[in-house]
Amino acid sequence: MVVEGQEGPQSLVCQDVEQPQPGPGQVLVRMYAHALNYRDLVILAGGYPHNDTRPVRPVSDGAGEVVAVGAGVDGVQPGDRVMAHLSPHWLAGELTTAAYARLLGGGMDGTLAEYCVFEAHGVVSIPAHLRYEEAATLPCAALTAWEALIRRGQLAPGQTVLLLGTGGVSLFGLQFAKMAGAGVIITSKSNEKLQKARALGADGCVNYAETPDWDVEVRTLTHGRGVDHVLETGGGGTLEKSIRACAFNGQISLVGVLTGLAATASPLGAILSALRLQGIYVASRAAFEAMNRAIEHRQLRPVIDRVFPFEEAAAAYEYFASAQHFGKVVISHQ
Ligand SMILES: NC(=O)c1ccc[n+]([C@@H]2O[C@H](COP(=O)([O-])OP(=O)(O)OC[C@H]3O[C@@H](n4cnc5c(N)ncnc54)[C@H](OP(=O)(O)O)[C@@H]3O)[C@@H](O)[C@H]2O)c1
């Protein structure tokens, strides 16, 4: 059984296919759970790089159990609990052109199926304390937040992070920032979601719908200093205010485009505050494994908003697109 679509969540259909078989160097995984990311909406809308063929099998994030391995596979065996790595050919070091062109759901099939074949080096062990539904949330959102704040951001105790909205990337950002001993300011359109973020450890909360000049409020909350790091998931519509919210020598990790691509931000504020702006495009397998060790060590549990059955993948998409969620939306086979 696989789920594929042409354009938009309504086009997603479940259909029977022959069970795939692993070739040399590959593994067959019985999938148990998937998680949705904003990119999955973009992929179905046809706006993602390297995804111009139809129908498309979407969804990068998936977790399951290895049920067979092909010839020459070493280090992965039947019974292993694994997650798919979104960028299966990016093992370590810098991103390469070849790896960039082959991402799950964009450039190659996604994971929305009962059985998937992956390269053996494209799967990573699940932290022992996590259920499949929880593990499925890690490959995209968690790894991106980790790469931005911890690996490249080198977040230090006592620094302050600004998170925009309460989607998947932001809430992992919150959990990693608290793990690193940093302070967190988070924005949301919903006071109810802000209350939940506070319960997770957020130190400052700003409703960006009620306070359109949220950058001013962020500076007030930091006693005029500004934040050390922004996890910039908003894109064109938020970048200018993110720059204004930063302390001298702060950094902005450019991660998302929730408000669109068009930006009017002047570079002057970034220059005068000596900011560092860096693009983040998920991360390597080595970073994924480092993050998982930290997650296991701290027994961190992902924030899941809602779980939908596999047969209701289209409904999961619709719910996710409505942006009512707090954290992750999961599709489960169990
Ligand atoms: N570069 C990468 O490697 C990478 C990896 C993962 C994700 N991304 C990108 O990062 C972004 C976030 O991804 P995600 O999966 O976490 O998305 P998500 O879960 O769909 O996040 C949606 C939430 O973002 C918040 N939001 C929407 N507009 C906002 C605005 N104007 N200001 C502040 N918050 C706003 C809303 O939270 P509230 O309801 O609380 O307001 C909304 O519920 C997307 O653009 C995605 O493509 C990039």
Ligand as a Chemical Component Dictionary entry (heavy atoms), coordinates in Angstrom:
data_LIG
# 
_chem_comp.id                   LIG 
_chem_comp.type                 NON-POLYMER 
_chem_comp.pdbx_formal_charge   0 
_chem_comp.three_letter_code    LIG 
# 
loop_
_chem_comp_atom.comp_id 
_chem_comp_atom.atom_id 
_chem_comp_atom.alt_atom_id 
_chem_comp_atom.type_symbol 
_chem_comp_atom.charge 
_chem_comp_atom.model_Cartn_x 
_chem_comp_atom.model_Cartn_y 
_chem_comp_atom.model_Cartn_z 
_chem_comp_atom.pdbx_ordinal 
LIG N1  N1  N 0  15.831 24.550 5.756  1  
LIG C1  C1  C 0  15.473 23.366 6.198  2  
LIG O1  O1  O 0  16.250 22.416 6.191  3  
LIG C2  C2  C 0  14.104 23.208 6.766  4  
LIG C3  C3  C 0  13.771 22.078 7.512  5  
LIG C4  C4  C 0  12.507 22.016 8.113  6  
LIG C5  C5  C 0  11.613 23.062 7.897  7  
LIG N2  N2  N 1  11.975 24.100 7.121  8  
LIG C6  C6  C 0  11.046 25.221 6.913  9  
LIG O2  O2  O 0  10.820 25.845 8.172  10 
LIG C7  C7  C 0  9.495  26.360 8.210  11 
LIG C8  C8  C 0  8.794  25.760 9.408  12 
LIG O3  O3  O 0  8.604  24.382 9.171  13 
LIG P1  P1  P 0  7.682  23.523 10.135 14 
LIG O4  O4  O 0  7.618  22.148 9.528  15 
LIG O5  O5  O -1 8.089  23.698 11.542 16 
LIG O6  O6  O 0  6.302  24.258 9.892  17 
LIG P2  P2  P 0  4.932  24.069 10.616 18 
LIG O7  O7  O 0  4.986  23.017 11.661 19 
LIG O8  O8  O 0  3.917  23.935 9.539  20 
LIG O9  O9  O 0  4.747  25.482 11.323 21 
LIG C9  C9  C 0  3.553  26.174 11.152 22 
LIG C10 C10 C 0  3.467  27.226 12.235 23 
LIG O10 O10 O 0  4.317  28.318 11.946 24 
LIG C11 C11 C 0  3.802  29.461 12.552 25 
LIG N3  N3  N 0  3.727  30.623 11.654 26 
LIG C12 C12 C 0  3.087  30.756 10.502 27 
LIG N4  N4  N 0  3.212  32.041 10.055 28 
LIG C13 C13 C 0  3.938  32.704 10.969 29 
LIG C14 C14 C 0  4.386  34.048 11.111 30 
LIG N5  N5  N 0  4.082  34.989 10.226 31 
LIG N6  N6  N 0  5.125  34.363 12.196 32 
LIG C15 C15 C 0  5.433  33.434 13.114 33 
LIG N7  N7  N 0  5.017  32.162 13.036 34 
LIG C16 C16 C 0  4.289  31.801 11.981 35 
LIG C17 C17 C 0  2.399  29.131 13.046 36 
LIG O11 O11 O 0  2.511  28.937 14.458 37 
LIG P3  P3  P 0  1.459  29.608 15.477 38 
LIG O12 O12 O 0  0.153  28.935 15.203 39 
LIG O13 O13 O 0  2.029  29.330 16.812 40 
LIG O14 O14 O 0  1.417  31.066 15.157 41 
LIG C18 C18 C 0  2.085  27.826 12.331 42 
LIG O15 O15 O 0  1.232  27.007 13.031 43 
LIG C19 C19 C 0  8.874  26.013 6.860  44 
LIG O16 O16 O 0  9.013  27.095 5.964  45 
LIG C20 C20 C 0  9.700  24.839 6.379  46 
LIG O17 O17 O 0  9.714  24.690 4.983  47 
LIG C21 C21 C 0  13.189 24.193 6.560  48 
# 
loop_
_chem_comp_bond.comp_id 
_chem_comp_bond.atom_id_1 
_chem_comp_bond.atom_id_2 
_chem_comp_bond.value_order 
_chem_comp_bond.pdbx_ordinal 
LIG N1  C1  SING 1  
LIG C1  O1  DOUB 2  
LIG C1  C2  SING 3  
LIG C2  C3  SING 4  
LIG C2  C21 DOUB 5  
LIG C3  C4  DOUB 6  
LIG C4  C5  SING 7  
LIG C5  N2  DOUB 8  
LIG N2  C6  SING 9  
LIG N2  C21 SING 10 
LIG C6  O2  SING 11 
LIG C6  C20 SING 12 
LIG O2  C7  SING 13 
LIG C7  C8  SING 14 
LIG C7  C19 SING 15 
LIG C8  O3  SING 16 
LIG O3  P1  SING 17 
LIG P1  O4  DOUB 18 
LIG P1  O5  SING 19 
LIG P1  O6  SING 20 
LIG O6  P2  SING 21 
LIG P2  O7  DOUB 22 
LIG P2  O8  SING 23 
LIG P2  O9  SING 24 
LIG O9  C9  SING 25 
LIG C9  C10 SING 26 
LIG C10 O10 SING 27 
LIG C10 C18 SING 28 
LIG O10 C11 SING 29 
LIG C11 N3  SING 30 
LIG C11 C17 SING 31 
LIG N3  C12 SING 32 
LIG N3  C16 SING 33 
LIG C12 N4  DOUB 34 
LIG N4  C13 SING 35 
LIG C13 C14 SING 36 
LIG C13 C16 DOUB 37 
LIG C14 N5  SING 38 
LIG C14 N6  DOUB 39 
LIG N6  C15 SING 40 
LIG C15 N7  DOUB 41 
LIG N7  C16 SING 42 
LIG C17 O11 SING 43 
LIG C17 C18 SING 44 
LIG O11 P3  SING 45 
LIG P3  O12 DOUB 46 
LIG P3  O13 SING 47 
LIG P3  O14 SING 48 
LIG C18 O15 SING 49 
LIG C19 O16 SING 50 
LIG C19 C20 SING 51 
LIG C20 O17 SING 52 
# 
